[in-house]
């Protein structure tokens, strides 16, 4: 009898001890692994564990549930040509914009057209009763008259309101001036910035700074104190003014008064123009960059000066962009004009019908101006076909 | 004697030589002046130099006009309020102090407002980039019949002033709903306007109706149109789908435009007053920089009292208009400062981006 062949009988306590030891060692190993791993992996593992376990089931479920869609895709999309697929994707890509266009443009536009021909009558429980084409006008002595006129709001805006027509005419005048000044100025600056010179990067960075400064909030907040600035200017302290105090300097230099007013008005105008033409410069700069370089090379070989090549090459090639810049300038100039304060007053008075009518007149003026400008420009614009 | 005459002769000779030389150079210069080729070269050199000079003067002057107000605002902000009436101090403050910054900062509720502004502007920026890039790509590379017409219709949104659409938008967001689903669940639509509710901005940005989004669509369209068709075709041959082509081939090329658009979207949202006021988003409970700035002047005396800053500023200054103006200038500077710092970092890519936009008619 060989004792060795018989497996040794392990006592229960021994078994327990072994089990505990192995458990402990696994725990220790796991802990060691846990603590040697970087923090985010630890956290990630702990968080991801349930998902990892559950994810296959979810995937399976989604797969089953999406069966009709997959079938649809197989039947339709997969049979399409590449061009057809492109159209499908085009619609998918455009869907947010189209939804936004309908919801936040077409719908508000129609609603505001309706508002412009209606009167908002405040209800006792709050809110408004919108009545189309019927206006109750208070005569001032307690009596009221009912006016049935679809365009009453427009008439009020153009005939009875004291500020609106004046401001409208002013705005149109200023816009026309702005369009000429800003377009020419930004084209010249763009041509200048396009050339090769030292520190071009820095200069460009400086020229687009006004895009950042040019904030309605800042203008509004600081415009309240314009009279203070003017006063300080007179006193000679002048530190609070936005523009370099040229006036005092020139007066001290003994230059005639008319010339001084002319010069200072020019500096102010330049500052204004610069701060409003950031984007226009950008558009022109990009346009000039895209003019093929061989045109300039050929011109230089033929002996053209820079001046000539500007008129004969740069201007015609950039001319389609002039249209864009003019459109942008008209819109921008209208948005900055003081007419907006007049319109906002009616908004604050809860006279929403009149507000909508004024806005439509404003929009009409913008569009008429744009049509005139585009009509004039389309005769001069040169299209280069490659 | 012979020596003397020799010397004289030598001198004469020398003079003759010099004369001949002078005449020669004179003739040379004359011939040079008359030579048409040299003439043209000279003319070009002169024109180049003069144009360079003019450019330098103009650019320097304009840069000065742009930078100077900034510099002025900074020096003003650094001067102690008590020095404000001193006419002797023009640029460099006599006593440097951060008191103006301190007052303007507390009044703006600066850090909280800054955080809110950064959050809102960044989210709007990302959404604007996403929606307009998709649309721009669809309009340039995924054309279908009538897409050009649709593009120009969408460009009309640039022309229509935002106030025209303001009231219906306000009504819409006051009672927000998606095909009546929310009304079905909650009984009424969601009110998305009011203090701290910025989701209206996000919804508008995501649907391509953010501030001047049409301009961004235009920029993206022009950029993607400039990318060669071969890129598209080779991706198709390699088996990439339409979305894959857009995501992995086209979009990585568009970094410059994306930075340009992103910068504009960020800055315009940052500076936006109109929609913030219309939707009444900002309040003391949820400060935004623009709204805080526009109220700063009315609040100043009250704030000085509540924050115990009365003692810091001498008595006669409190109601002084110069002082109020100074504080609002400082606040405006504080509002611009993060944008300026950000711009310094992005500026290089931004300028690069313009070059690559490649807008063609």
Boltz contact constraints between the chains, C-beta under 6 A:
constraints:
  - contact:
      token1: [A, 85]
      token2: [B, 242]
      max_distance: 6.0
  - contact:
      token1: [A, 86]
      token2: [B, 142]
      max_distance: 6.0
  - contact:
      token1: [A, 86]
      token2: [B, 242]
      max_distance: 6.0
  - contact:
      token1: [A, 87]
      token2: [B, 144]
      max_distance: 6.0
  - contact:
      token1: [A, 89]
      token2: [B, 142]
      max_distance: 6.0
  - contact:
      token1: [A, 89]
      token2: [B, 242]
      max_distance: 6.0
  - contact:
      token1: [A, 90]
      token2: [B, 138]
      max_distance: 6.0
  - contact:
      token1: [A, 90]
      token2: [B, 142]
      max_distance: 6.0
  - contact:
      token1: [A, 90]
      token2: [B, 144]
      max_distance: 6.0
  - contact:
      token1: [A, 93]
      token2: [B, 134]
      max_distance: 6.0
  - contact:
      token1: [A, 93]
      token2: [B, 138]
      max_distance: 6.0
  - contact:
      token1: [A, 94]
      token2: [B, 135]
      max_distance: 6.0
  - contact:
      token1: [A, 94]
      token2: [B, 138]
      max_distance: 6.0
  - contact:
      token1: [A, 96]
      token2: [B, 131]
      max_distance: 6.0
  - contact:
      token1: [A, 96]
      token2: [B, 207]
      max_distance: 6.0
  - contact:
      token1: [A, 96]
      token2: [B, 208]
      max_distance: 6.0
  - contact:
      token1: [A, 97]
      token2: [B, 135]
      max_distance: 6.0
  - contact:
      token1: [A, 97]
      token2: [B, 208]
      max_distance: 6.0
  - contact:
      token1: [A, 99]
      token2: [B, 207]
      max_distance: 6.0
  - contact:
      token1: [A, 100]
      token2: [B, 207]
      max_distance: 6.0
  - contact:
      token1: [A, 100]
      token2: [B, 208]
      max_distance: 6.0
  - contact:
      token1: [A, 100]
      token2: [B, 209]
      max_distance: 6.0
  - contact:
      token1: [A, 101]
      token2: [B, 154]
      max_distance: 6.0
  - contact:
      token1: [A, 104]
      token2: [B, 209]
      max_distance: 6.0
  - contact:
      token1: [A, 105]
      token2: [B, 157]
      max_distance: 6.0
  - contact:
      token1: [A, 108]
      token2: [B, 165]
      max_distance: 6.0
  - contact:
      token1: [A, 108]
      token2: [B, 168]
      max_distance: 6.0
  - contact:
      token1: [A, 108]
      token2: [B, 169]
      max_distance: 6.0
  - contact:
      token1: [A, 111]
      token2: [B, 168]
      max_distance: 6.0
  - contact:
      token1: [A, 112]
      token2: [B, 164]
      max_distance: 6.0
  - contact:
      token1: [A, 112]
      token2: [B, 168]
      max_distance: 6.0
  - contact:
      token1: [A, 192]
      token2: [B, 55]
      max_distance: 6.0
  - contact:
      token1: [A, 203]
      token2: [B, 59]
      max_distance: 6.0
  - contact:
      token1: [A, 204]
      token2: [B, 351]
      max_distance: 6.0
  - contact:
      token1: [A, 205]
      token2: [B, 347]
      max_distance: 6.0
  - contact:
      token1: [A, 206]
      token2: [B, 63]
      max_distance: 6.0
  - contact:
      token1: [A, 206]
      token2: [B, 66]
      max_distance: 6.0
  - contact:
      token1: [A, 209]
      token2: [B, 66]
      max_distance: 6.0
  - contact:
      token1: [A, 212]
      token2: [B, 267]
      max_distance: 6.0
  - contact:
      token1: [A, 212]
      token2: [B, 339]
      max_distance: 6.0
  - contact:
      token1: [A, 212]
      token2: [B, 343]
      max_distance: 6.0
  - contact:
      token1: [A, 215]
      token2: [B, 271]
      max_distance: 6.0
  - contact:
      token1: [A, 216]
      token2: [B, 273]
      max_distance: 6.0
  - contact:
      token1: [A, 217]
      token2: [B, 271]
      max_distance: 6.0
  - contact:
      token1: [A, 217]
      token2: [B, 273]
      max_distance: 6.0
  - contact:
      token1: [A, 217]
      token2: [B, 290]
      max_distance: 6.0
  - contact:
      token1: [A, 217]
      token2: [B, 293]
      max_distance: 6.0
  - contact:
      token1: [A, 217]
      token2: [B, 294]
      max_distance: 6.0
  - contact:
      token1: [A, 218]
      token2: [B, 332]
      max_distance: 6.0
  - contact:
      token1: [A, 220]
      token2: [B, 294]
      max_distance: 6.0
  - contact:
      token1: [A, 221]
      token2: [B, 293]
      max_distance: 6.0
  - contact:
      token1: [A, 221]
      token2: [B, 294]
      max_distance: 6.0
  - contact:
      token1: [A, 221]
      token2: [B, 328]
      max_distance: 6.0
  - contact:
      token1: [A, 224]
      token2: [B, 297]
      max_distance: 6.0
  - contact:
      token1: [A, 225]
      token2: [B, 325]
      max_distance: 6.0
  - contact:
      token1: [A, 228]
      token2: [B, 321]
      max_distance: 6.0
  - contact:
      token1: [A, 228]
      token2: [B, 325]
      max_distance: 6.0
  - contact:
      token1: [A, 236]
      token2: [B, 87]
      max_distance: 6.0
  - contact:
      token1: [A, 237]
      token2: [B, 87]
      max_distance: 6.0
  - contact:
      token1: [A, 239]
      token2: [B, 76]
      max_distance: 6.0
  - contact:
      token1: [A, 239]
      token2: [B, 90]
      max_distance: 6.0
  - contact:
      token1: [A, 240]
      token2: [B, 325]
      max_distance: 6.0
  - contact:
      token1: [A, 242]
      token2: [B, 69]
      max_distance: 6.0
  - contact:
      token1: [A, 244]
      token2: [B, 68]
      max_distance: 6.0
  - contact:
      token1: [A, 270]
      token2: [B, 65]
      max_distance: 6.0
  - contact:
      token1: [A, 271]
      token2: [B, 65]
      max_distance: 6.0
  - contact:
      token1: [A, 282]
      token2: [B, 354]
      max_distance: 6.0
  - contact:
      token1: [A, 285]
      token2: [B, 354]
      max_distance: 6.0
  - contact:
      token1: [A, 286]
      token2: [B, 354]
      max_distance: 6.0
  - contact:
      token1: [A, 286]
      token2: [B, 357]
      max_distance: 6.0
  - contact:
      token1: [A, 286]
      token2: [B, 359]
      max_distance: 6.0
  - contact:
      token1: [A, 287]
      token2: [B, 359]
      max_distance: 6.0
  - contact:
      token1: [A, 289]
      token2: [B, 355]
      max_distance: 6.0
  - contact:
      token1: [A, 290]
      token2: [B, 358]
      max_distance: 6.0
  - contact:
      token1: [A, 290]
      token2: [B, 360]
      max_distance: 6.0
  - contact:
      token1: [A, 305]
      token2: [B, 47]
      max_distance: 6.0
  - contact:
      token1: [A, 306]
      token2: [B, 51]
      max_distance: 6.0
  - contact:
      token1: [A, 320]
      token2: [B, 361]
      max_distance: 6.0
  - contact:
      token1: [A, 331]
      token2: [B, 159]
      max_distance: 6.0
  - contact:
      token1: [A, 352]
      token2: [B, 167]
      max_distance: 6.0
  - contact:
      token1: [A, 359]
      token2: [B, 163]
      max_distance: 6.0
  - contact:
      token1: [A, 359]
      token2: [B, 164]
      max_distance: 6.0
  - contact:
      token1: [A, 363]
      token2: [B, 160]
      max_distance: 6.0
  - contact:
      token1: [A, 363]
      token2: [B, 164]
      max_distance: 6.0
